[in-house]
Amino acid sequence: MLDIVALLTDQDDYTKTRNYWKYLKAKLKKENIELVSATTQLKFLAPDGKKRLVDMLDYKGIILLGKEFPGK
């Protein structure tokens, strides 16, 4: 999920990308946008060796997310 947001925002800083996704996710949830309900969390192994919950989207969710970035 963050890799898609990083691509759409042309951002290579992980922290900035993560913060932007948190902001966008809260905004979409507040606006009752379907994308947030389509987000699933799965546990993945992080670089620090711990398993962390990560937001995941299916193809439809990726398309919906892309529509939130009209300039892309």
Secondary structure as UniProt FT lines:
FT   HELIX           2..9
FT   HELIX           14..30
FT   TURN            31..32
FT   HELIX           34..38
FT   STRAND          40..45
FT   TURN            47..48
FT   STRAND          51..56
FT   HELIX           59..66
FT   TURN            67..68
FT   TURN            70..71
//
